[in-house]
Structures are given as structure tokens and as C-alpha cells.
Amino acid sequence: MDPFTHALLGACAAQVAFGRRLPSRAWLIGAGTALVPDLDFFIHSDSDPLLNVEMHRQFSHALAFIPVGGLLAGLPWLLRRWARAEWRGVLGAAVLAYATHGLLDACTNYGTQLLWPFSNLRVAWHLVTTVGPPVTLMLLFGLLGAVPGGRRWPAALGLLGCLSYLAIASWQQERGQVAQASIALARGHTIARAKLFPTVGNPVLWRSVYEADGVLHTDRLHLGVSTSFKPGSQIALSREASLPATWREDPRVLRDFRRFAWFSDGWVARSSANPEVLGDARYSLSIERFEPIWGIRFHPEREVPTEWVDFTRQHRVPLSTLWREISGRDEAYRPLPDVPSG
């Protein structure tokens, strides 16, 4: 999630839990501490371009690291005299705010290693995008209402609104899974695996991706009063066996492909516009076809054979198009296909 939303969530949580003990400072401790886990973003290596994606959202975001991370983040506050007098509240607010970070990130598509060091599974609940304006605004209004008078209930309302949004998104996700299965069945596809990804700022419009016979099928789902969908594109899944023989013979290339496949949860594909790039198919620059936002490119002849490719700056959310889809005015959407009973 974006840093601003992380800070707001940590601030609201700390204000609700410790606002009575630290009426004018609990939120500030929470806001600062909630940003600390993302310091792992600065872990880089010129000789290993995948080190950052491997380490970001790893140990610093894990449930097991919360007590350690929270205490370390809270210690600088104890340099102040007032904080030493209220050290229990200060450290409690810091640990609580630290805990919110990994849990919020797990609600996104990106994936968070909550179970490290016991598992390297990237937990992703796919309930909200990494930028979620409704969640951000509810937390912001809650905090703005709480801070001036040292109150707690406005921050509690902000947290309740945030949880309600995620609950609605979870319910919508279940509706989308039913629709996704119906679409695949009508096409005669047997789903090997499937995911639903939320779109920016709403729980109504979702991106559907499923695999059938080694091909990824993407569609747009509109989960309003009734459910409709817009057919998307198909693209072959890129597996290790499909790599060129010269790549598979290079242990460095093979190692990095496996690392990238782990990072992208196996959703790896090439786009027609950038066939040399192996992209993360969970995300796309285009709503009509797969165009990777990031991926890898191999150069076996180089000392460092793997290049991390990032097209994030080219990512533009077409707000008018997005609103037309959300509001149900996009004529490309159609009702779900009839599925034969049985």
C-alpha cells in the first residue's frame, strides 16, 4: 500500500488504543512507526537485480518480526523525557502501528511474506490495489476528527470504515469467482488456477485471470446489482520448459527465472509489444491486452545476465474509461453466458 495510507492506518490504530494515555502523541508515534517496515525497499544490489523484489515485504513485514520491529521503531521516541515517563504506552503504540503494515500489504495483490521465516509464501488477499482512495480517505477523515481534541472515536470510525470496505471487497471477490467459473465453463475451459484482482478505488470492477491448458485468459468483471463481463485477451503462460535452450543451460538465468516466477506467483507471460520481456501477468499497462508493468529481460552474454525492467512510469489509469466501466456505461460489457445445468 502507499506510504500515506500506511501512516494513516498506524496513526488511527495507535490513537484508538493509546489515545487516552497519550492524547496528543499516540497518533504521531503510530504514523511514524507504520512507515518503518518499508525501509527494506532500499535493499538493492547492482550485481543482483532481483534482490530488491526478493527482500521487499519479507522479514520486516513478517508477523514474527512485529515485536522486534515495533520495539526498535519505538526506541528513538524514548530519547525524549516525556516518552520515558510513558514508556509502556509509547512502545505499545509503536508495536501496534508496526503490526498494521504487513497486514494491510497482504490485502493487496503484490504479496507479503507474513509467515517468514517459517515459509516464503507471498500472502496476497487481493482486496484492494496498492493505491486505494476510499480506504485512504476514510482513515484521513477519521484521523482529522481525532487529533485536534485528542479524541479516539473518530479514528475508530475510520478504522471501522476501512474494515467495512475490505469486507465488501471480500464479498465481491466471491461473487467474481462464481462469475469467473461460469465464463470459463461456457468457453469449455477447465480452470487450472484463477485469480481476481481489484481495480483502483472501487470494489465493483475486477480483472479476472485464469489459466486453462497453459493459456492465460483475462476478462473484466463488473459486479454491480447484476454481473457482466468484458472479454479480454489470451496469452501463453511462460514456463521454465518454454525458455530457449541456451537460457536453460545457463544456471544464472535459470536461477533468476525461478526467482521471478516465485515473485509473480507463477503468472509469467510475454507480451506482443515486448516479447523479449518476461512480465508479471498479474498487472497490465493496458486494460485490453497484457502489457507488463514490470518484468525481466535476460542477457546471458553479460556478467550480470538479468535485467529488471520497470514500465511503472508509463502506467496511467484512464479515469474516464475507468468511471465508464464502474458506472456500467461501457457498451462492451455483456451478461454472463448461459451455462448448461449439470
Beta strands, then each sheet from edge to edge (+ up, - down):
strand 1: 193-198
strand 2: 205-212
strand 3: 215-223
strand 4: 227-236
strand 5: 268-270
strand 6: 278-280
strand 7: 294-298
strand 8: 306-310
strand 9: 334-335
sheet 1: 1+ 2- 3+ 4- 9+
sheet 2: 5+ 6- 7+ 8-
end
